[in-house]
Amino acid sequence: MLVRHRGREPRISPDATVAPGAVISGDVRVEAGARILHGAVITAEDGEIRVGAGTVILEHALVRGRAGHPALIGDGVMIGPHAHVNGATIGDGAFIATGAAVFPGAVVGAGAEVRVNGVVQVNTTLGPGAVVPIGWIAVGTPAQLFSPDRHDEIWAVQKALDFPGTVYGVDRSAGMAEIMRRQSAFYAAHDADEVVG
C-alpha cells in the first residue's frame, strides 16, 4: 500500500517490488531492483527515506525517516525480518539481521553487519566492515561494542549521546507524560493520510 503522508507520496522505481501487505508512506524513494516484502513498513514521518538499488527489506521490518534524521539505506543492503532502522544511514552492502535495531543519528558503514538482535544506539558510528555480534550493543563514535550484561559500561557512553533529545526532542528530565503528549500530537498527522496505490 502506498500512502500520501504530510503531502508527500512514495516514488517507486518500476523495477522495484513492493509485496502486497507492505506499507510505504510519505517521502520515500525506492530504487531499481529493491524488494520490499510482506508486512514491511517504510514510513517517512517528517524526514525522507531512500532505499537503494538492489536492497531487500524483509517481512515486518520497520524503516522510519525523521526530521533531521532521514533513513538513507544504501545499495545492496539486507534488512532482516523484524529489524528496526529509525533515522539512520546504512552503507552499501550492509547487513541488518533479524530483530536488529539501529537508532536515529546512527551510521552503519559499508559492508558492516548488525547481527541478530544487535543494537546500534543513537548518534553511534559503526565503521565499514565492522560487526555487532548477536545481541550486542554498539555505542558511541567510533562505536564501542558491549555484551548486553555490561549495562553500566553501556550507560556510561550512551548517556552523553542524548537519546531523549535525539529521538523525542526533549531534555532528559522530561517525564513520560510530556513525551507521550508530544508523540500523540505528532502522530495525529496520520489522520490526513491518503492511500494512493
Accessible surface in RSA format (square Angstrom, percent):
REM  Atomic radii and reference values for relative SASA: ProtOr
REM  Chains: A
REM  Algorithm: Lee & Richards
REM  Probe-radius: 1.40
REM  Slices: 20
REM RES _ NUM      All-atoms   Total-Side   Main-Chain    Non-polar    All polar
REM                ABS   REL    ABS   REL    ABS   REL    ABS   REL    ABS   REL
RES MET A   1   100.09  51.8  80.25  53.1  19.84  47.2  77.85  66.2  22.24  29.5
RES LEU A   2    43.31  24.1  43.31  31.0   0.00   0.0  43.31  30.4   0.00   0.0
RES VAL A   3    10.31   6.8  10.31   9.3   0.00   0.0  10.31   9.0   0.00   0.0
RES ARG A   4    66.98  28.1  65.86  33.6   1.13   2.7  16.75  22.9  50.23  30.4
RES HIS A   5     1.76   1.0   0.08   0.1   1.68   4.3   0.63   0.7   1.13   1.3
RES ARG A   6   108.14  45.4  66.06  33.7  42.08 100.2  46.23  63.2  61.92  37.5
RES GLY A   7    62.97  77.7   0.00   N/A  62.97  77.7  29.74  81.6  33.23  74.4
RES ARG A   8   130.82  54.9 128.97  65.7   1.85   4.4  34.89  47.7  95.94  58.1
RES GLU A   9    72.60  41.7  61.96  46.9  10.64  25.3  17.73  34.3  54.86  44.8
RES PRO A  10    14.12  10.3   0.00   0.0  14.12  51.3   0.00   0.0  14.12  87.8
RES ARG A  11   112.30  47.2 106.16  54.1   6.14  14.6  71.38  97.6  40.92  24.8
RES ILE A  12    48.18  27.4  21.14  15.7  27.04  65.2  22.18  16.0  26.01  70.6
RES SER A  13    24.05  20.3  13.62  18.2  10.43  24.0  16.23  34.6   7.82  11.0
RES PRO A  14   133.63  97.4  96.19  87.7  37.44 136.1 108.16  89.3  25.47 158.3
RES ASP A  15    95.31  66.8  84.66  84.3  10.64  25.2  23.42  55.1  71.88  71.7
RES ALA A  16    17.95  16.5   0.00   0.0  17.95  40.8   0.00   0.0  17.95  47.6
RES THR A  17    58.16  41.4  54.50  55.3   3.66   8.7  40.92  55.0  17.24  26.1
RES VAL A  18    42.78  28.2  16.52  15.0  26.27  63.3  16.52  14.4  26.27  71.2
RES ALA A  19     7.43   6.8   4.72   7.3   2.70   6.1   6.68   9.4   0.75   2.0
RES PRO A  20   108.92  79.4  94.48  86.1  14.45  52.5 106.14  87.6   2.78  17.3
RES GLY A  21    57.47  70.9   0.00   N/A  57.47  70.9  37.74 103.6  19.73  44.2
RES ALA A  22     0.05   0.0   0.00   0.0   0.05   0.1   0.00   0.0   0.05   0.1
RES VAL A  23    40.64  26.7  40.64  36.8   0.00   0.0  40.64  35.3   0.00   0.0
RES ILE A  24     0.00   0.0   0.00   0.0   0.00   0.0   0.00   0.0   0.00   0.0
RES SER A  25     4.83   4.1   4.83   6.4   0.00   0.0   4.69  10.0   0.15   0.2
RES GLY A  26     0.25   0.3   0.00   N/A   0.25   0.3   0.25   0.7   0.00   0.0
RES ASP A  27    27.57  19.3  26.52  26.4   1.05   2.5   8.13  19.1  19.44  19.4
RES VAL A  28     0.00   0.0   0.00   0.0   0.00   0.0   0.00   0.0   0.00   0.0
RES ARG A  29    88.53  37.2  88.53  45.1   0.00   0.0  31.01  42.4  57.52  34.9
RES VAL A  30     1.84   1.2   0.00   0.0   1.84   4.4   0.00   0.0   1.84   5.0
RES GLU A  31    44.28  25.4  44.18  33.4   0.10   0.2   5.23  10.1  39.05  31.9
RES ALA A  32    45.21  41.6  41.17  63.5   4.04   9.2  41.32  58.2   3.89  10.3
RES GLY A  33    23.76  29.3   0.00   N/A  23.76  29.3  18.11  49.7   5.65  12.7
RES ALA A  34     0.00   0.0   0.00   0.0   0.00   0.0   0.00   0.0   0.00   0.0
RES ARG A  35    90.24  37.9  90.24  46.0   0.00   0.0  24.80  33.9  65.44  39.7
RES ILE A  36     0.00   0.0   0.00   0.0   0.00   0.0   0.00   0.0   0.00   0.0
RES LEU A  37    43.58  24.3  43.58  31.2   0.00   0.0  43.58  30.6   0.00   0.0
RES HIS A  38    93.09  50.9  93.09  64.7   0.00   0.0  59.01  60.8  34.08  39.7
RES GLY A  39    20.42  25.2   0.00   N/A  20.42  25.2  12.80  35.1   7.62  17.1
RES ALA A  40     0.00   0.0   0.00   0.0   0.00   0.0   0.00   0.0   0.00   0.0
RES VAL A  41    52.90  34.8  52.90  47.9   0.00   0.0  52.90  46.0   0.00   0.0
RES ILE A  42     0.00   0.0   0.00   0.0   0.00   0.0   0.00   0.0   0.00   0.0
RES THR A  43     8.02   5.7   8.02   8.1   0.00   0.0   7.12   9.6   0.90   1.4
RES ALA A  44     3.73   3.4   0.66   1.0   3.07   7.0   0.66   0.9   3.07   8.1
RES GLU A  45     5.68   3.3   4.94   3.7   0.74   1.8   1.19   2.3   4.49   3.7
RES ASP A  46    59.83  41.9  32.34  32.2  27.49  65.0  22.62  53.2  37.21  37.1
RES GLY A  47    13.21  16.3   0.00   N/A  13.21  16.3  11.67  32.0   1.54   3.4
RES GLU A  48    71.12  40.8  66.58  50.4   4.54  10.8  11.36  22.0  59.76  48.8
RES ILE A  49     0.83   0.5   0.00   0.0   0.83   2.0   0.00   0.0   0.83   2.3
RES ARG A  50    59.92  25.2  59.92  30.5   0.00   0.0  18.61  25.4  41.31  25.0
RES VAL A  51     0.00   0.0   0.00   0.0   0.00   0.0   0.00   0.0   0.00   0.0
RES GLY A  52     0.00   0.0   0.00   N/A   0.00   0.0   0.00   0.0   0.00   0.0
RES ALA A  53    40.30  37.1  37.52  57.9   2.78   6.3  37.69  53.1   2.61   6.9
RES GLY A  54    39.22  48.4   0.00   N/A  39.22  48.4  24.56  67.4  14.67  32.8
RES THR A  55     0.00   0.0   0.00   0.0   0.00   0.0   0.00   0.0   0.00   0.0
RES VAL A  56    36.00  23.7  36.00  32.6   0.00   0.0  36.00  31.3   0.00   0.0
RES ILE A  57     0.00   0.0   0.00   0.0   0.00   0.0   0.00   0.0   0.00   0.0
RES LEU A  58    37.85  21.1  37.85  27.1   0.00   0.0  37.85  26.6   0.00   0.0
RES GLU A  59    60.86  34.9  60.86  46.0   0.00   0.0  25.16  48.7  35.70  29.1
RES HIS A  60   102.02  55.8  87.33  60.7  14.69  37.6  49.84  51.4  52.18  60.7
RES ALA A  61     1.03   0.9   0.00   0.0   1.03   2.3   0.00   0.0   1.03   2.7
RES LEU A  62    41.48  23.1  41.48  29.7   0.00   0.0  41.48  29.1   0.00   0.0
RES VAL A  63     0.00   0.0   0.00   0.0   0.00   0.0   0.00   0.0   0.00   0.0
RES ARG A  64    40.78  17.1  40.78  20.8   0.00   0.0   0.03   0.0  40.75  24.7
RES GLY A  65     0.00   0.0   0.00   N/A   0.00   0.0   0.00   0.0   0.00   0.0
RES ARG A  66    34.86  14.6  34.60  17.6   0.26   0.6   5.91   8.1  28.95  17.5
RES ALA A  67    61.35  56.4  43.82  67.6  17.53  39.9  47.50  66.9  13.85  36.7
RES GLY A  68    72.16  89.0   0.00   N/A  72.16  89.0  39.72 109.0  32.45  72.7
RES HIS A  69    43.84  24.0  41.73  29.0   2.11   5.4  24.71  25.5  19.13  22.3
RES PRO A  70    42.03  30.6  40.25  36.7   1.77   6.4  40.25  33.2   1.77  11.0
RES ALA A  71     0.00   0.0   0.00   0.0   0.00   0.0   0.00   0.0   0.00   0.0
RES LEU A  72    60.52  33.7  59.44  42.5   1.08   2.7  59.83  42.0   0.69   1.9
RES ILE A  73     0.51   0.3   0.00   0.0   0.51   1.2   0.39   0.3   0.12   0.3
RES GLY A  74     9.49  11.7   0.00   N/A   9.49  11.7   9.00  24.7   0.49   1.1
RES ASP A  75    57.09  40.0  54.97  54.7   2.12   5.0  17.91  42.1  39.18  39.1
RES GLY A  76    44.60  55.0   0.00   N/A  44.60  55.0  26.96  74.0  17.64  39.5
RES VAL A  77     2.51   1.6   0.00   0.0   2.51   6.0   0.67   0.6   1.84   5.0
RES MET A  78    67.92  35.2  67.12  44.4   0.79   1.9  67.47  57.4   0.45   0.6
RES ILE A  79     0.00   0.0   0.00   0.0   0.00   0.0   0.00   0.0   0.00   0.0
RES GLY A  80     2.23   2.8   0.00   N/A   2.23   2.8   2.23   6.1   0.00   0.0
RES PRO A  81    36.81  26.8  36.81  33.6   0.00   0.0  36.81  30.4   0.00   0.0
RES HIS A  82   115.52  63.1  99.57  69.2  15.95  40.8  61.74  63.6  53.78  62.6
RES ALA A  83     1.60   1.5   0.00   0.0   1.60   3.6   0.00   0.0   1.60   4.2
RES HIS A  84    49.67  27.1  49.67  34.5   0.00   0.0  35.06  36.1  14.60  17.0
RES VAL A  85     0.00   0.0   0.00   0.0   0.00   0.0   0.00   0.0   0.00   0.0
RES ASN A  86    10.22   7.0  10.22   9.9   0.00   0.0   0.00   0.0  10.22   9.9
RES GLY A  87     1.95   2.4   0.00   N/A   1.95   2.4   0.00   0.0   1.95   4.4
RES ALA A  88     1.28   1.2   0.00   0.0   1.28   2.9   1.28   1.8   0.00   0.0
RES THR A  89    50.18  35.7  50.02  50.7   0.15   0.4  32.02  43.0  18.15  27.4
RES ILE A  90     1.80   1.0   0.00   0.0   1.80   4.3   0.00   0.0   1.80   4.9
RES GLY A  91    17.08  21.1   0.00   N/A  17.08  21.1  17.05  46.8   0.02   0.1
RES ASP A  92    78.94  55.3  73.81  73.5   5.13  12.1  22.54  53.0  56.40  56.2
RES GLY A  93    43.59  53.8   0.00   N/A  43.59  53.8  23.70  65.0  19.89  44.6
RES ALA A  94     1.99   1.8   0.00   0.0   1.99   4.5   0.00   0.0   1.99   5.3
RES PHE A  95    79.13  39.6  79.12  49.0   0.00   0.0  79.12  48.0   0.00   0.0
RES ILE A  96     0.00   0.0   0.00   0.0   0.00   0.0   0.00   0.0   0.00   0.0
RES ALA A  97     3.08   2.8   2.70   4.2   0.38   0.9   3.08   4.3   0.00   0.0
RES THR A  98    56.81  40.4  55.49  56.3   1.32   3.2  36.37  48.9  20.44  30.9
RES GLY A  99    25.20  31.1   0.00   N/A  25.20  31.1   9.47  26.0  15.73  35.2
RES ALA A 100     0.43   0.4   0.00   0.0   0.43   1.0   0.00   0.0   0.43   1.1
RES ALA A 101    15.31  14.1  15.31  23.6   0.00   0.0  15.31  21.6   0.00   0.0
RES VAL A 102     0.31   0.2   0.00   0.0   0.31   0.8   0.03   0.0   0.28   0.8
RES PHE A 103    38.54  19.3  38.54  23.9   0.00   0.0  38.54  23.4   0.00   0.0
RES PRO A 104     0.00   0.0   0.00   0.0   0.00   0.0   0.00   0.0   0.00   0.0
RES GLY A 105    23.83  29.4   0.00   N/A  23.83  29.4  10.92  30.0  12.91  28.9
RES ALA A 106     1.29   1.2   0.00   0.0   1.29   2.9   0.00   0.0   1.29   3.4
RES VAL A 107    58.22  38.3  58.22  52.7   0.00   0.0  58.22  50.6   0.00   0.0
RES VAL A 108     0.62   0.4   0.00   0.0   0.62   1.5   0.00   0.0   0.62   1.7
RES GLY A 109     9.54  11.8   0.00   N/A   9.54  11.8   9.54  26.2   0.00   0.0
RES ALA A 110    50.21  46.2  42.99  66.3   7.21  16.4  43.16  60.8   7.05  18.7
RES GLY A 111    39.03  48.1   0.00   N/A  39.03  48.1  23.74  65.1  15.29  34.3
RES ALA A 112     0.19   0.2   0.00   0.0   0.19   0.4   0.00   0.0   0.19   0.5
RES GLU A 113    50.84  29.2  50.84  38.5   0.00   0.0   4.24   8.2  46.61  38.1
RES VAL A 114     0.00   0.0   0.00   0.0   0.00   0.0   0.00   0.0   0.00   0.0
RES ARG A 115    94.74  39.8  94.74  48.3   0.00   0.0  16.71  22.8  78.03  47.3
RES VAL A 116    59.64  39.2  59.64  54.0   0.00   0.0  59.64  51.8   0.00   0.0
RES ASN A 117    85.86  59.2  78.03  75.4   7.83  18.9  18.00  43.3  67.86  65.6
RES GLY A 118     0.04   0.0   0.00   N/A   0.04   0.0   0.00   0.0   0.04   0.1
RES VAL A 119    32.46  21.4  32.46  29.4   0.00   0.0  32.46  28.2   0.00   0.0
RES VAL A 120     0.00   0.0   0.00   0.0   0.00   0.0   0.00   0.0   0.00   0.0
RES GLN A 121    20.79  11.6  20.79  15.2   0.00   0.0   0.00   0.0  20.79  15.8
RES VAL A 122     0.00   0.0   0.00   0.0   0.00   0.0   0.00   0.0   0.00   0.0
RES ASN A 123    49.56  34.2  40.30  38.9   9.26  22.3  20.28  48.8  29.27  28.3
RES THR A 124     0.05   0.0   0.00   0.0   0.05   0.1   0.05   0.1   0.00   0.0
RES THR A 125    47.85  34.0  47.25  47.9   0.59   1.4  33.68  45.2  14.17  21.4
RES LEU A 126     3.72   2.1   3.31   2.4   0.41   1.0   3.31   2.3   0.41   1.1
RES GLY A 127    29.88  36.8   0.00   N/A  29.88  36.8  22.73  62.4   7.15  16.0
RES PRO A 128   110.52  80.5  87.49  79.8  23.03  83.7  87.78  72.5  22.74 141.3
RES GLY A 129    48.49  59.8   0.00   N/A  48.49  59.8  26.84  73.7  21.65  48.5
RES ALA A 130    31.37  28.8  20.32  31.4  11.05  25.1  31.32  44.1   0.05   0.1
RES VAL A 131    48.03  31.6  39.56  35.8   8.47  20.4  39.56  34.4   8.47  23.0
RES VAL A 132     0.00   0.0   0.00   0.0   0.00   0.0   0.00   0.0   0.00   0.0
RES PRO A 133    43.99  32.1  43.36  39.5   0.63   2.3  43.99  36.3   0.00   0.0
RES ILE A 134   117.51  66.9 104.35  77.7  13.17  31.7 104.35  75.1  13.17  35.7
RES GLY A 135    20.82  25.7   0.00   N/A  20.82  25.7  15.85  43.5   4.97  11.1
RES TRP A 136    81.16  32.6  81.16  39.3   0.00   0.0  63.38  33.8  17.77  28.8
RES ILE A 137    21.98  12.5  21.98  16.4   0.00   0.0  21.98  15.8   0.00   0.0
RES ALA A 138     0.00   0.0   0.00   0.0   0.00   0.0   0.00   0.0   0.00   0.0
RES VAL A 139     0.00   0.0   0.00   0.0   0.00   0.0   0.00   0.0   0.00   0.0
RES GLY A 140     4.35   5.4   0.00   N/A   4.35   5.4   4.35  11.9   0.00   0.0
RES THR A 141    91.38  65.0  57.27  58.1  34.11  81.3  54.63  73.4  36.75  55.6
RES PRO A 142   115.62  84.3 111.65 101.8   3.97  14.4 112.30  92.7   3.32  20.7
RES ALA A 143    26.52  24.4   2.47   3.8  24.05  54.7   2.47   3.5  24.05  63.7
RES GLN A 144    89.12  49.8  83.74  61.2   5.38  12.8  32.64  69.5  56.48  42.8
RES LEU A 145    63.46  35.3  46.02  32.9  17.43  43.8  46.02  32.3  17.43  46.9
RES PHE A 146    10.49   5.2  10.49   6.5   0.00   0.0  10.49   6.4   0.00   0.0
RES SER A 147    19.70  16.6  19.70  26.3   0.00   0.0  13.57  28.9   6.13   8.6
RES PRO A 148    80.30  58.5  63.41  57.8  16.89  61.4  64.09  52.9  16.21 100.7
RES ASP A 149   122.48  85.8  84.56  84.2  37.92  89.7  50.48 118.8  72.00  71.8
RES ARG A 150    83.91  35.2  78.44  40.0   5.47  13.0  30.96  42.3  52.95  32.1
RES HIS A 151   117.98  64.5 116.13  80.7   1.85   4.7  84.28  86.9  33.71  39.2
RES ASP A 152   120.11  84.1 109.71 109.2  10.40  24.6  38.39  90.4  81.72  81.5
RES GLU A 153    81.06  46.5  76.18  57.6   4.88  11.6  39.31  76.0  41.75  34.1
RES ILE A 154    11.72   6.7  11.72   8.7   0.00   0.0  11.72   8.4   0.00   0.0
RES TRP A 155    89.07  35.7  88.89  43.0   0.18   0.4  72.96  38.9  16.11  26.1
RES ALA A 156    78.62  72.3  45.68  70.5  32.93  74.9  56.10  79.0  22.52  59.6
RES VAL A 157    34.83  22.9  28.56  25.9   6.27  15.1  33.34  29.0   1.49   4.0
RES GLN A 158    26.91  15.0  26.84  19.6   0.07   0.2   0.38   0.8  26.53  20.1
RES LYS A 159   110.66  54.0 104.46  64.1   6.20  14.8  49.38  44.4  61.28  65.3
RES ALA A 160    92.06  84.6  54.88  84.7  37.18  84.6  66.74  94.0  25.32  67.1
RES LEU A 161    28.01  15.6  23.97  17.1   4.05  10.2  26.83  18.8   1.18   3.2
RES ASP A 162    65.29  45.7  64.52  64.2   0.77   1.8  25.41  59.8  39.88  39.8
RES PHE A 163    49.08  24.6  49.08  30.4   0.00   0.0  49.08  29.8   0.00   0.0
RES PRO A 164    15.78  11.5  15.59  14.2   0.19   0.7  15.78  13.0   0.00   0.0
RES GLY A 165    23.06  28.4   0.00   N/A  23.06  28.4  10.35  28.4  12.71  28.5
RES THR A 166    25.07  17.8   8.06   8.2  17.02  40.6   8.33  11.2  16.75  25.3
RES VAL A 167    12.22   8.0   9.31   8.4   2.92   7.0   9.32   8.1   2.90   7.9
RES TYR A 168    73.35  34.2  61.31  34.9  12.04  31.3  23.77  17.9  49.58  61.1
RES GLY A 169    51.45  63.5   0.00   N/A  51.45  63.5  31.46  86.3  19.99  44.8
RES VAL A 170    11.82   7.8   2.70   2.4   9.12  22.0  10.24   8.9   1.59   4.3
RES ASP A 171   101.54  71.1  85.85  85.4  15.69  37.1  40.23  94.7  61.31  61.1
RES ARG A 172    96.77  40.6  78.01  39.8  18.76  44.7  54.40  74.3  42.38  25.7
RES SER A 173   101.11  85.4  62.87  83.9  38.24  88.1  53.75 114.5  47.36  66.3
RES ALA A 174    30.28  27.8   7.79  12.0  22.49  51.2  17.91  25.2  12.37  32.8
RES GLY A 175    42.91  52.9   0.00   N/A  42.91  52.9  35.39  97.1   7.52  16.8
RES MET A 176   128.05  66.3 120.04  79.4   8.01  19.1 100.89  85.8  27.16  36.0
RES ALA A 177    89.05  81.9  68.77 106.1  20.28  46.1  79.14 111.5   9.91  26.2
RES GLU A 178    55.98  32.1  51.78  39.2   4.20  10.0  30.16  58.3  25.81  21.1
RES ILE A 179    15.14   8.6  14.90  11.1   0.23   0.6  15.04  10.8   0.10   0.3
RES MET A 180   100.70  52.2  99.18  65.6   1.52   3.6  89.23  75.9  11.47  15.2
RES ARG A 181   142.62  59.9 132.15  67.4  10.47  24.9  76.55 104.6  66.06  40.0
RES ARG A 182    98.42  41.3  92.60  47.2   5.83  13.9  25.59  35.0  72.83  44.1
RES GLN A 183    28.61  16.0  28.48  20.8   0.13   0.3   6.98  14.8  21.63  16.4
RES SER A 184    77.00  65.1  62.93  84.0  14.07  32.4  34.18  72.8  42.81  60.0
RES ALA A 185    69.52  63.9  46.69  72.1  22.83  51.9  55.54  78.2  13.98  37.0
RES PHE A 186    57.41  28.7  47.31  29.3  10.10  26.3  56.26  34.1   1.15   3.3
RES TYR A 187    70.95  33.1  64.75  36.8   6.21  16.2  55.82  41.9  15.14  18.7
RES ALA A 188    49.87  45.9  37.79  58.3  12.08  27.5  44.97  63.3   4.91  13.0
RES ALA A 189    31.48  28.9  14.33  22.1  17.15  39.0  27.61  38.9   3.87  10.3
RES HIS A 190    59.11  32.3  48.45  33.7  10.66  27.3  40.56  41.8  18.56  21.6
RES ASP A 191   132.28  92.7  94.65  94.2  37.62  89.0  37.44  88.1  94.84  94.6
RES ALA A 192    83.54  76.8  60.65  93.6  22.89  52.1  71.35 100.5  12.19  32.3
RES ASP A 193    44.74  31.3  21.37  21.3  23.37  55.3  13.38  31.5  31.36  31.3
RES GLU A 194    91.25  52.4  85.28  64.5   5.97  14.2  33.22  64.3  58.03  47.4
RES VAL A 195   103.01  67.8  73.58  66.6  29.43  70.9  73.58  63.9  29.43  79.8
RES VAL A 196    56.18  37.0  17.57  15.9  38.61  93.0  26.67  23.2  29.51  80.0
RES GLY A 197    58.02  71.5   0.00   N/A  58.02  71.5  52.76 144.8   5.26  11.8
END  Absolute sums over single chains surface
CHAIN  1 A     8668.2       6741.9       1926.4       5275.3       3392.9
END  Absolute sums over all chains
TOTAL          8668.2       6741.9       1926.4       5275.3       3392.9
